[in-house]
Amino acid sequence: MGVQRPVHKDAKGVAAVVSAANAFLNTLTSDQQAETLLDFTQANATAWSNLPCGSSCRPGIQTGSLSDDQLTALENVLKVALGTGKGTGYEHVLETLKADDVLASAQSTSSADPAPTDSATDAPSADPSATASSTATDVPTDVPTGTPPSGGTGGGAGGGYGSGIYFLAFLGTPSATGTWQLHFGGHHLAVDITYKDGKVAGASPYFTGVEPTTWTDDDGTTYSPLAKFRDGLLKLTGSLSTEQLAEAKLSESFSDVLLGPGKDGDFPETKEGIKVSELSPKQKKLVLEAIHPWVANVDDATAKQLMKTYERELDQTYVSYSGGTALDTQGDYVRIDGPSVWIEFVCQNGVVYRDQVHYHTVYRDHTRDYGNEFSFS
């Protein structure tokens, strides 16, 4: 699988992603290219996790193994593919990596008893080294970290926390005509964007989570990577009347997202909750606004197309919840399930910050996961 020649520097859309991908590949040695350029197979595409299990549960080249120039080129790939500016997927990725540096810092300064790892139903098992080895109840909520997004270490290739333990792979050769996938992730992050014939064929699955949910860096900047995701859902559920809440309530309880790693294609056969067609025009708008932060993980043009699809399907979409609607307690859970869109948000007790909750979320599409390249029974 060879590296194609770069596309013109003024290329746009998928051509620009291909150009950035080739520019990154051209900074790598042949051995590094072999780590990064892999076959677009179902096994490789579905190898992602929310766990801090490093290369044992995901393919690709590790951020912590790259030089500064190589990291800059990698970051440019993400910038072009995910969009730049506030509220984009690229900004969210940077903040997610910062959060993992906060975890690495908190863990290294704590001497308390071991804490359990993140849960992930039927996900690949983590390395022993991936287990969170300390609590951080004696560490302030606002733990500062001065480590830049691409500079954390926090553990080895097998597992641990830190922005140096994220992995990038191109599954298939980056091309403006072929089929391939940008595959990037690490703890609390899985970005899967599938390209086909010069277009984005799928921007899911997309897993994102965060612990701690908010913190202040040593330069005084406060980060809350999932606040806009959470707040959109809070506005939506907060708009529901007592009768609507009763209709939307699920009988099941959830300790994690239902369609996390290893759960490809396992959409429930029956949709549950309140049908959006029963909501007011204002509430319908809130449903669309709640969906948008997850869809913004891809370039603006693709996000706009996806949102138009989800808007057309809105009356056939359902909203449901379990636990409470405040999204501040273990087991609080909200779901949006349409003919295409699937979004889940759940609160779990903290792993390192045991006195707080942390968030897990996933965005999928019933017909566009992995560009609809695979069939799941």
Secondary structure, 3 states (H helix, E strand, C coil): CCCCCCCCCCCCHHHHHHHHHHHHHCCCCHHHHHHHEECCCHHHHCCCCCCCCHHHCCCCEEHHHCCHHHHHHHHHHHHHHHCCCCCCHHHHHHHHHHHHHHHHHHHHCCCCCCCCCCCCCCCCCCCHHHCCCCCCCCCCCCCCCCCCCCCCCCEECCEECCCCCCEEEEECCCCCCCEEEEEEEECCEEEEEEEECCEEEECCCEEEEECCCCEECCCCCEECCCHHHHHHHHHHHHCCCHHHHHHHECCCCCCCCCCCCCCCCCCCCCCCCEEHHHCCHHHHHHHHHHHHHHHCCCCHHHHHHHHHHHHHCHHHCEEEEECCCCCCCCCCEEEEECCCEEEEEEEEECCCCCCCEEEEEEEEECCCHHHHCCCCC
